Amino acid sequence: MMTVLRIVFFYLLAVLVATVLGSLVQTQFNLAALQAMGVPVDGTTRLHSSLHDLRFFSPFLAVMVAACLLLALPLAEALGRIFKPWRWLLYFLAGFVGIWAACELANYLLPMPTFIAATRETPGLLSLMAAVGLGSALFGRLTKPKARRGLRVLG
């Protein structure tokens, strides 16, 4: 029972980290787009906008991230057992590719042109994918099996 609670806690932590990072990515790319149009954006505006998005945008992103990781993490775990040296990379890629698929699905199903504005252009999309990849990699790191000690025969 404790192991299940531990896994659930690490999953929720990974979702939280990925969501916070992703929300901050979204905010900064939106503010950069405003600056490109000549709108002045100072540090206080960045801070207030970031806090606003963490409060109001991140719950929507959290649903996407939670669903994405719920599907991607077991796949990363299965592949990680086979390709042990690349376990960390597999977890990162699971979140990275998973949120891309979730964004594509959301953009296809929802009536608005783009659900997450930062994903309209490649740098924003890659940054959001990296944010979720980091959350996923954190889960992989926290759930990494302990190394076996002692003499290994045949492997």
ChimeraX attribute file (.defattr): number of C-alpha atoms within 10 A of each C-alpha:
attribute: neighborCount
match mode: 1-to-1
recipient: residues
	/A:1	5
	/A:2	7
	/A:3	8
	/A:4	9
	/A:5	10
	/A:6	13
	/A:7	14
	/A:8	12
	/A:9	13
	/A:10	20
	/A:11	23
	/A:12	17
	/A:13	17
	/A:14	26
	/A:15	27
	/A:16	19
	/A:17	20
	/A:18	30
	/A:19	27
	/A:20	24
	/A:21	21
	/A:22	28
	/A:23	28
	/A:24	23
	/A:25	22
	/A:26	25
	/A:27	23
	/A:28	18
	/A:29	19
	/A:30	17
	/A:31	21
	/A:32	17
	/A:33	14
	/A:34	13
	/A:35	13
	/A:36	10
	/A:37	9
	/A:38	9
	/A:39	11
	/A:40	11
	/A:41	12
	/A:42	10
	/A:43	8
	/A:44	9
	/A:45	12
	/A:46	16
	/A:47	14
	/A:48	11
	/A:49	17
	/A:50	20
	/A:51	16
	/A:52	14
	/A:53	17
	/A:54	20
	/A:55	12
	/A:56	11
	/A:57	20
	/A:58	23
	/A:59	16
	/A:60	12
	/A:61	22
	/A:62	20
	/A:63	12
	/A:64	19
	/A:65	27
	/A:66	19
	/A:67	15
	/A:68	24
	/A:69	28
	/A:70	15
	/A:71	14
	/A:72	22
	/A:73	23
	/A:74	13
	/A:75	14
	/A:76	25
	/A:77	20
	/A:78	12
	/A:79	15
	/A:80	19
	/A:81	12
	/A:82	11
	/A:83	14
	/A:84	12
	/A:85	10
	/A:86	13
	/A:87	21
	/A:88	22
	/A:89	17
	/A:90	25
	/A:91	28
	/A:92	27
	/A:93	22
	/A:94	26
	/A:95	30
	/A:96	27
	/A:97	18
	/A:98	25
	/A:99	27
	/A:100	19
	/A:101	14
	/A:102	15
	/A:103	23
	/A:104	14
	/A:105	12
	/A:106	17
	/A:107	16
	/A:108	13
	/A:109	11
	/A:110	10
	/A:111	9
	/A:112	10
	/A:113	12
	/A:114	15
	/A:115	18
	/A:116	20
	/A:117	15
	/A:118	25
	/A:119	22
	/A:120	12
	/A:121	10
	/A:122	10
	/A:123	12
	/A:124	20
	/A:125	23
	/A:126	16
	/A:127	19
	/A:128	27
	/A:129	26
	/A:130	22
	/A:131	25
	/A:132	33
	/A:133	26
	/A:134	22
	/A:135	30
	/A:136	34
	/A:137	26
	/A:138	22
	/A:139	25
	/A:140	24
	/A:141	14
	/A:142	14
	/A:143	14
	/A:144	13
	/A:145	9
	/A:146	6
	/A:147	6
	/A:148	7
	/A:149	6
	/A:150	6
	/A:151	7
	/A:152	7
	/A:153	5
	/A:154	4
	/A:155	4
